[in-house]
Amino acid sequence: MALDKRQREQMLAHCGEIHPEDGIDPNEFFKPSRQRGKSKHRSQQLFHQVAETLEFVLSGETNDEMLQSLHVVSVAPAPDASRLLVALHCDLPAEAFDRAELESRLARQSGRLRCAIAAAITRRKTPVLAFAIFGPTEIVNDSIEESAP
């Protein structure tokens, strides 16, 4: 807050030196900011809903055996909640695992997956999905940021 000469002199009359928070309304200075936790909670809720929906759709509603072997490990923003990175783990045997084939099958089903997510969440826009597929021999961490290929 920029102080003019008269305000500065008045404040110096009451204290030894002026600090940046001097002159600020105490109600505003000590006001708790509740928005930070609320947006994080909403994002976590969205990620959980997307993970549950994808797990349900992939395990039961698809007639594709390869897609039924996929399990959702985690969902994270990439870079924000309008685009989500979904980490999937494949339970197929190592000799039957083909990442390129799984990615092409997921690409063909992406519209159907987004429709299921749109029905499950209450948002105006459905997030775009990006997938990271981990094979049966790869170690999967719970956080996508550390383990995304």
mmCIF file of the C-alpha atoms, coordinates in Angstrom:
data_MODEL
# 
_entry.id   MODEL 
# 
loop_
_atom_site.group_PDB 
_atom_site.id 
_atom_site.type_symbol 
_atom_site.label_atom_id 
_atom_site.label_alt_id 
_atom_site.label_comp_id 
_atom_site.label_asym_id 
_atom_site.label_entity_id 
_atom_site.label_seq_id 
_atom_site.pdbx_PDB_ins_code 
_atom_site.Cartn_x 
_atom_site.Cartn_y 
_atom_site.Cartn_z 
_atom_site.occupancy 
_atom_site.B_iso_or_equiv 
_atom_site.pdbx_formal_charge 
_atom_site.auth_seq_id 
_atom_site.auth_comp_id 
_atom_site.auth_asym_id 
_atom_site.auth_atom_id 
_atom_site.pdbx_PDB_model_num 
ATOM 1   C CA . MET A 1 1   ? 0.000   0.000   0.000   1.00 0.00 ? 1   MET A CA 1 
ATOM 2   C CA . ALA A 1 2   ? 1.521   3.308   -1.066  1.00 0.00 ? 2   ALA A CA 1 
ATOM 3   C CA . LEU A 1 3   ? 1.360   5.965   1.641   1.00 0.00 ? 3   LEU A CA 1 
ATOM 4   C CA . ASP A 1 4   ? 1.399   9.678   1.050   1.00 0.00 ? 4   ASP A CA 1 
ATOM 5   C CA . LYS A 1 5   ? 3.547   11.941  3.242   1.00 0.00 ? 5   LYS A CA 1 
ATOM 6   C CA . ARG A 1 6   ? 0.742   12.901  5.663   1.00 0.00 ? 6   ARG A CA 1 
ATOM 7   C CA . GLN A 1 7   ? -0.374  9.283   6.262   1.00 0.00 ? 7   GLN A CA 1 
ATOM 8   C CA . ARG A 1 8   ? 3.242   8.241   6.764   1.00 0.00 ? 8   ARG A CA 1 
ATOM 9   C CA . GLU A 1 9   ? 3.799   10.964  9.378   1.00 0.00 ? 9   GLU A CA 1 
ATOM 10  C CA . GLN A 1 10  ? 0.597   9.998   11.227  1.00 0.00 ? 10  GLN A CA 1 
ATOM 11  C CA . MET A 1 11  ? 1.614   6.345   11.314  1.00 0.00 ? 11  MET A CA 1 
ATOM 12  C CA . LEU A 1 12  ? 5.167   7.154   12.465  1.00 0.00 ? 12  LEU A CA 1 
ATOM 13  C CA . ALA A 1 13  ? 3.683   9.157   15.355  1.00 0.00 ? 13  ALA A CA 1 
ATOM 14  C CA . HIS A 1 14  ? 2.162   5.926   16.690  1.00 0.00 ? 14  HIS A CA 1 
ATOM 15  C CA . CYS A 1 15  ? 5.005   3.492   15.997  1.00 0.00 ? 15  CYS A CA 1 
ATOM 16  C CA . GLY A 1 16  ? 8.776   3.368   15.498  1.00 0.00 ? 16  GLY A CA 1 
ATOM 17  C CA . GLU A 1 17  ? 8.784   2.110   11.924  1.00 0.00 ? 17  GLU A CA 1 
ATOM 18  C CA . ILE A 1 18  ? 6.266   1.161   9.238   1.00 0.00 ? 18  ILE A CA 1 
ATOM 19  C CA . HIS A 1 19  ? 5.854   -2.426  8.067   1.00 0.00 ? 19  HIS A CA 1 
ATOM 20  C CA . PRO A 1 20  ? 4.090   -3.635  4.883   1.00 0.00 ? 20  PRO A CA 1 
ATOM 21  C CA . GLU A 1 21  ? 1.028   -4.873  6.790   1.00 0.00 ? 21  GLU A CA 1 
ATOM 22  C CA . ASP A 1 22  ? 0.522   -1.556  8.647   1.00 0.00 ? 22  ASP A CA 1 
ATOM 23  C CA . GLY A 1 23  ? -2.654  0.255   7.670   1.00 0.00 ? 23  GLY A CA 1 
ATOM 24  C CA . ILE A 1 24  ? -4.494  -2.874  6.608   1.00 0.00 ? 24  ILE A CA 1 
ATOM 25  C CA . ASP A 1 25  ? -7.904  -3.583  8.120   1.00 0.00 ? 25  ASP A CA 1 
ATOM 26  C CA . PRO A 1 26  ? -7.445  -6.369  10.747  1.00 0.00 ? 26  PRO A CA 1 
ATOM 27  C CA . ASN A 1 27  ? -10.664 -8.027  9.598   1.00 0.00 ? 27  ASN A CA 1 
ATOM 28  C CA . GLU A 1 28  ? -9.179  -8.440  6.139   1.00 0.00 ? 28  GLU A CA 1 
ATOM 29  C CA . PHE A 1 29  ? -5.666  -9.324  7.346   1.00 0.00 ? 29  PHE A CA 1 
ATOM 30  C CA . PHE A 1 30  ? -6.779  -12.178 9.620   1.00 0.00 ? 30  PHE A CA 1 
ATOM 31  C CA . LYS A 1 31  ? -9.632  -13.357 7.408   1.00 0.00 ? 31  LYS A CA 1 
ATOM 32  C CA . PRO A 1 32  ? -9.303  -17.074 6.679   1.00 0.00 ? 32  PRO A CA 1 
ATOM 33  C CA . SER A 1 33  ? -9.157  -17.929 3.008   1.00 0.00 ? 33  SER A CA 1 
ATOM 34  C CA . ARG A 1 34  ? -11.522 -20.842 2.442   1.00 0.00 ? 34  ARG A CA 1 
ATOM 35  C CA . GLN A 1 35  ? -11.283 -21.030 -1.340  1.00 0.00 ? 35  GLN A CA 1 
ATOM 36  C CA . ARG A 1 36  ? -7.960  -22.897 -1.395  1.00 0.00 ? 36  ARG A CA 1 
ATOM 37  C CA . GLY A 1 37  ? -9.240  -26.052 0.296   1.00 0.00 ? 37  GLY A CA 1 
ATOM 38  C CA . LYS A 1 38  ? -12.574 -26.020 -1.489  1.00 0.00 ? 38  LYS A CA 1 
ATOM 39  C CA . SER A 1 39  ? -11.176 -26.167 -5.008  1.00 0.00 ? 39  SER A CA 1 
ATOM 40  C CA . LYS A 1 40  ? -8.778  -28.956 -4.029  1.00 0.00 ? 40  LYS A CA 1 
ATOM 41  C CA . HIS A 1 41  ? -11.663 -30.914 -2.536  1.00 0.00 ? 41  HIS A CA 1 
ATOM 42  C CA . ARG A 1 42  ? -13.748 -30.487 -5.697  1.00 0.00 ? 42  ARG A CA 1 
ATOM 43  C CA . SER A 1 43  ? -10.863 -31.621 -7.885  1.00 0.00 ? 43  SER A CA 1 
ATOM 44  C CA . GLN A 1 44  ? -10.239 -34.691 -5.733  1.00 0.00 ? 44  GLN A CA 1 
ATOM 45  C CA . GLN A 1 45  ? -13.934 -35.493 -5.885  1.00 0.00 ? 45  GLN A CA 1 
ATOM 46  C CA . LEU A 1 46  ? -13.854 -35.251 -9.697  1.00 0.00 ? 46  LEU A CA 1 
ATOM 47  C CA . PHE A 1 47  ? -10.798 -37.532 -9.909  1.00 0.00 ? 47  PHE A CA 1 
ATOM 48  C CA . HIS A 1 48  ? -12.469 -40.109 -7.677  1.00 0.00 ? 48  HIS A CA 1 
ATOM 49  C CA . GLN A 1 49  ? -15.689 -40.054 -9.714  1.00 0.00 ? 49  GLN A CA 1 
ATOM 50  C CA . VAL A 1 50  ? -13.776 -40.444 -12.982 1.00 0.00 ? 50  VAL A CA 1 
ATOM 51  C CA . ALA A 1 51  ? -11.715 -43.339 -11.574 1.00 0.00 ? 51  ALA A CA 1 
ATOM 52  C CA . GLU A 1 52  ? -14.817 -45.172 -10.322 1.00 0.00 ? 52  GLU A CA 1 
ATOM 53  C CA . THR A 1 53  ? -16.673 -44.686 -13.594 1.00 0.00 ? 53  THR A CA 1 
ATOM 54  C CA . LEU A 1 54  ? -13.763 -45.828 -15.754 1.00 0.00 ? 54  LEU A CA 1 
ATOM 55  C CA . GLU A 1 55  ? -13.176 -48.874 -13.558 1.00 0.00 ? 55  GLU A CA 1 
ATOM 56  C CA . PHE A 1 56  ? -16.841 -49.806 -13.851 1.00 0.00 ? 56  PHE A CA 1 
ATOM 57  C CA . VAL A 1 57  ? -17.042 -49.274 -17.621 1.00 0.00 ? 57  VAL A CA 1 
ATOM 58  C CA . LEU A 1 58  ? -13.759 -51.020 -18.410 1.00 0.00 ? 58  LEU A CA 1 
ATOM 59  C CA . SER A 1 59  ? -14.436 -54.030 -16.204 1.00 0.00 ? 59  SER A CA 1 
ATOM 60  C CA . GLY A 1 60  ? -18.029 -54.741 -17.134 1.00 0.00 ? 60  GLY A CA 1 
ATOM 61  C CA . GLU A 1 61  ? -19.523 -52.792 -20.004 1.00 0.00 ? 61  GLU A CA 1 
ATOM 62  C CA . THR A 1 62  ? -16.901 -53.502 -22.639 1.00 0.00 ? 62  THR A CA 1 
ATOM 63  C CA . ASN A 1 63  ? -16.952 -56.799 -24.484 1.00 0.00 ? 63  ASN A CA 1 
ATOM 64  C CA . ASP A 1 64  ? -13.233 -56.544 -25.132 1.00 0.00 ? 64  ASP A CA 1 
ATOM 65  C CA . GLU A 1 65  ? -11.079 -58.930 -23.055 1.00 0.00 ? 65  GLU A CA 1 
ATOM 66  C CA . MET A 1 66  ? -7.999  -56.745 -23.365 1.00 0.00 ? 66  MET A CA 1 
ATOM 67  C CA . LEU A 1 67  ? -9.831  -53.686 -22.060 1.00 0.00 ? 67  LEU A CA 1 
ATOM 68  C CA . GLN A 1 68  ? -11.387 -55.727 -19.257 1.00 0.00 ? 68  GLN A CA 1 
ATOM 69  C CA . SER A 1 69  ? -7.861  -56.522 -18.029 1.00 0.00 ? 69  SER A CA 1 
ATOM 70  C CA . LEU A 1 70  ? -7.188  -52.824 -17.385 1.00 0.00 ? 70  LEU A CA 1 
ATOM 71  C CA . HIS A 1 71  ? -7.566  -51.374 -13.878 1.00 0.00 ? 71  HIS A CA 1 
ATOM 72  C CA . VAL A 1 72  ? -7.464  -47.708 -12.923 1.00 0.00 ? 72  VAL A CA 1 
ATOM 73  C CA . VAL A 1 73  ? -4.513  -46.882 -10.686 1.00 0.00 ? 73  VAL A CA 1 
ATOM 74  C CA . SER A 1 74  ? -5.035  -43.132 -10.387 1.00 0.00 ? 74  SER A CA 1 
ATOM 75  C CA . VAL A 1 75  ? -6.402  -40.025 -12.066 1.00 0.00 ? 75  VAL A CA 1 
ATOM 76  C CA . ALA A 1 76  ? -4.575  -36.684 -12.035 1.00 0.00 ? 76  ALA A CA 1 
ATOM 77  C CA . PRO A 1 77  ? -4.841  -33.319 -13.797 1.00 0.00 ? 77  PRO A CA 1 
ATOM 78  C CA . ALA A 1 78  ? -2.715  -32.843 -16.900 1.00 0.00 ? 78  ALA A CA 1 
ATOM 79  C CA . PRO A 1 79  ? -2.152  -29.794 -16.612 1.00 0.00 ? 79  PRO A CA 1 
ATOM 80  C CA . ASP A 1 80  ? -5.557  -28.899 -15.103 1.00 0.00 ? 80  ASP A CA 1 
ATOM 81  C CA . ALA A 1 81  ? -8.944  -30.543 -14.507 1.00 0.00 ? 81  ALA A CA 1 
ATOM 82  C CA . SER A 1 82  ? -10.051 -29.971 -18.114 1.00 0.00 ? 82  SER A CA 1 
ATOM 83  C CA . ARG A 1 83  ? -7.619  -32.716 -19.194 1.00 0.00 ? 83  ARG A CA 1 
ATOM 84  C CA . LEU A 1 84  ? -7.039  -35.787 -17.038 1.00 0.00 ? 84  LEU A CA 1 
ATOM 85  C CA . LEU A 1 85  ? -4.212  -38.303 -17.080 1.00 0.00 ? 85  LEU A CA 1 
ATOM 86  C CA . VAL A 1 86  ? -5.482  -41.770 -16.216 1.00 0.00 ? 86  VAL A CA 1 
ATOM 87  C CA . ALA A 1 87  ? -2.941  -44.395 -15.141 1.00 0.00 ? 87  ALA A CA 1 
ATOM 88  C CA . LEU A 1 88  ? -4.054  -47.915 -16.044 1.00 0.00 ? 88  LEU A CA 1 
ATOM 89  C CA . HIS A 1 89  ? -2.474  -51.213 -15.052 1.00 0.00 ? 89  HIS A CA 1 
ATOM 90  C CA . CYS A 1 90  ? -2.867  -54.282 -17.267 1.00 0.00 ? 90  CYS A CA 1 
ATOM 91  C CA . ASP A 1 91  ? -3.365  -57.731 -15.702 1.00 0.00 ? 91  ASP A CA 1 
ATOM 92  C CA . LEU A 1 92  ? -2.658  -59.700 -18.880 1.00 0.00 ? 92  LEU A CA 1 
ATOM 93  C CA . PRO A 1 93  ? 0.288   -62.115 -18.894 1.00 0.00 ? 93  PRO A CA 1 
ATOM 94  C CA . ALA A 1 94  ? 3.553   -60.528 -20.043 1.00 0.00 ? 94  ALA A CA 1 
ATOM 95  C CA . GLU A 1 95  ? 3.552   -62.419 -23.372 1.00 0.00 ? 95  GLU A CA 1 
ATOM 96  C CA . ALA A 1 96  ? -0.001  -61.253 -24.219 1.00 0.00 ? 96  ALA A CA 1 
ATOM 97  C CA . PHE A 1 97  ? 0.623   -57.590 -23.274 1.00 0.00 ? 97  PHE A CA 1 
ATOM 98  C CA . ASP A 1 98  ? 0.721   -55.244 -26.283 1.00 0.00 ? 98  ASP A CA 1 
ATOM 99  C CA . ARG A 1 99  ? 0.742   -51.554 -25.345 1.00 0.00 ? 99  ARG A CA 1 
ATOM 100 C CA . ALA A 1 100 ? 0.132   -50.300 -28.898 1.00 0.00 ? 100 ALA A CA 1 
ATOM 101 C CA . GLU A 1 101 ? -2.909  -52.549 -29.321 1.00 0.00 ? 101 GLU A CA 1 
ATOM 102 C CA . LEU A 1 102 ? -4.328  -51.455 -25.944 1.00 0.00 ? 102 LEU A CA 1 
ATOM 103 C CA . GLU A 1 103 ? -3.835  -47.790 -26.834 1.00 0.00 ? 103 GLU A CA 1 
ATOM 104 C CA . SER A 1 104 ? -5.627  -48.215 -30.166 1.00 0.00 ? 104 SER A CA 1 
ATOM 105 C CA . ARG A 1 105 ? -8.540  -50.011 -28.502 1.00 0.00 ? 105 ARG A CA 1 
ATOM 106 C CA . LEU A 1 106 ? -8.771  -47.288 -25.859 1.00 0.00 ? 106 LEU A CA 1 
ATOM 107 C CA . ALA A 1 107 ? -8.741  -44.641 -28.599 1.00 0.00 ? 107 ALA A CA 1 
ATOM 108 C CA . ARG A 1 108 ? -11.682 -46.370 -30.299 1.00 0.00 ? 108 ARG A CA 1 
ATOM 109 C CA . GLN A 1 109 ? -13.597 -46.462 -26.998 1.00 0.00 ? 109 GLN A CA 1 
ATOM 110 C CA . SER A 1 110 ? -12.643 -42.943 -25.832 1.00 0.00 ? 110 SER A CA 1 
ATOM 111 C CA . GLY A 1 111 ? -15.946 -41.378 -26.927 1.00 0.00 ? 111 GLY A CA 1 
ATOM 112 C CA . ARG A 1 112 ? -17.923 -44.014 -25.068 1.00 0.00 ? 112 ARG A CA 1 
ATOM 113 C CA . LEU A 1 113 ? -15.751 -43.548 -21.961 1.00 0.00 ? 113 LEU A CA 1 
ATOM 114 C CA . ARG A 1 114 ? -16.250 -39.775 -22.028 1.00 0.00 ? 114 ARG A CA 1 
ATOM 115 C CA . CYS A 1 115 ? -20.032 -40.257 -22.368 1.00 0.00 ? 115 CYS A CA 1 
ATOM 116 C CA . ALA A 1 116 ? -20.047 -42.481 -19.287 1.00 0.00 ? 116 ALA A CA 1 
ATOM 117 C CA . ILE A 1 117 ? -17.989 -39.912 -17.380 1.00 0.00 ? 117 ILE A CA 1 
ATOM 118 C CA . ALA A 1 118 ? -20.307 -37.094 -18.492 1.00 0.00 ? 118 ALA A CA 1 
ATOM 119 C CA . ALA A 1 119 ? -23.257 -39.021 -17.085 1.00 0.00 ? 119 ALA A CA 1 
ATOM 120 C CA . ALA A 1 120 ? -21.462 -39.633 -13.779 1.00 0.00 ? 120 ALA A CA 1 
ATOM 121 C CA . ILE A 1 121 ? -20.145 -36.129 -13.041 1.00 0.00 ? 121 ILE A CA 1 
ATOM 122 C CA . THR A 1 122 ? -21.942 -32.827 -12.654 1.00 0.00 ? 122 THR A CA 1 
ATOM 123 C CA . ARG A 1 123 ? -19.850 -30.471 -14.748 1.00 0.00 ? 123 ARG A CA 1 
ATOM 124 C CA . ARG A 1 124 ? -20.634 -28.388 -17.776 1.00 0.00 ? 124 ARG A CA 1 
ATOM 125 C CA . LYS A 1 125 ? -17.722 -29.803 -19.778 1.00 0.00 ? 125 LYS A CA 1 
ATOM 126 C CA . THR A 1 126 ? -16.416 -33.346 -19.706 1.00 0.00 ? 126 THR A CA 1 
ATOM 127 C CA . PRO A 1 127 ? -12.631 -33.534 -19.315 1.00 0.00 ? 127 PRO A CA 1 
ATOM 128 C CA . VAL A 1 128 ? -10.445 -34.881 -22.116 1.00 0.00 ? 128 VAL A CA 1 
ATOM 129 C CA . LEU A 1 129 ? -8.772  -38.172 -21.181 1.00 0.00 ? 129 LEU A CA 1 
ATOM 130 C CA . ALA A 1 130 ? -5.144  -39.137 -21.683 1.00 0.00 ? 130 ALA A CA 1 
ATOM 131 C CA . PHE A 1 131 ? -4.032  -42.647 -20.762 1.00 0.00 ? 131 PHE A CA 1 
ATOM 132 C CA . ALA A 1 132 ? -0.789  -44.052 -19.379 1.00 0.00 ? 132 ALA A CA 1 
ATOM 133 C CA . ILE A 1 133 ? -0.757  -47.847 -19.591 1.00 0.00 ? 133 ILE A CA 1 
ATOM 134 C CA . PHE A 1 134 ? 1.543   -49.913 -17.385 1.00 0.00 ? 134 PHE A CA 1 
ATOM 135 C CA . GLY A 1 135 ? 2.330   -53.517 -18.169 1.00 0.00 ? 135 GLY A CA 1 
ATOM 136 C CA . PRO A 1 136 ? 2.170   -56.524 -15.842 1.00 0.00 ? 136 PRO A CA 1 
ATOM 137 C CA . THR A 1 137 ? 5.913   -56.391 -15.105 1.00 0.00 ? 137 THR A CA 1 
ATOM 138 C CA . GLU A 1 138 ? 6.085   -52.632 -14.454 1.00 0.00 ? 138 GLU A CA 1 
ATOM 139 C CA . ILE A 1 139 ? 5.899   -51.268 -10.931 1.00 0.00 ? 139 ILE A CA 1 
ATOM 140 C CA . VAL A 1 140 ? 3.061   -48.793 -10.551 1.00 0.00 ? 140 VAL A CA 1 
ATOM 141 C CA . ASN A 1 141 ? 3.187   -46.006 -7.974  1.00 0.00 ? 141 ASN A CA 1 
ATOM 142 C CA . ASP A 1 142 ? 0.066   -44.341 -6.671  1.00 0.00 ? 142 ASP A CA 1 
ATOM 143 C CA . SER A 1 143 ? 1.166   -40.974 -8.022  1.00 0.00 ? 143 SER A CA 1 
ATOM 144 C CA . ILE A 1 144 ? 1.052   -40.498 -11.760 1.00 0.00 ? 144 ILE A CA 1 
ATOM 145 C CA . GLU A 1 145 ? 3.482   -37.577 -11.811 1.00 0.00 ? 145 GLU A CA 1 
ATOM 146 C CA . GLU A 1 146 ? 6.387   -39.796 -10.739 1.00 0.00 ? 146 GLU A CA 1 
ATOM 147 C CA . SER A 1 147 ? 5.595   -42.810 -12.900 1.00 0.00 ? 147 SER A CA 1 
ATOM 148 C CA . ALA A 1 148 ? 4.063   -41.537 -16.126 1.00 0.00 ? 148 ALA A CA 1 
ATOM 149 C CA . PRO A 1 149 ? 5.870   -42.801 -19.236 1.00 0.00 ? 149 PRO A CA 1 
# 
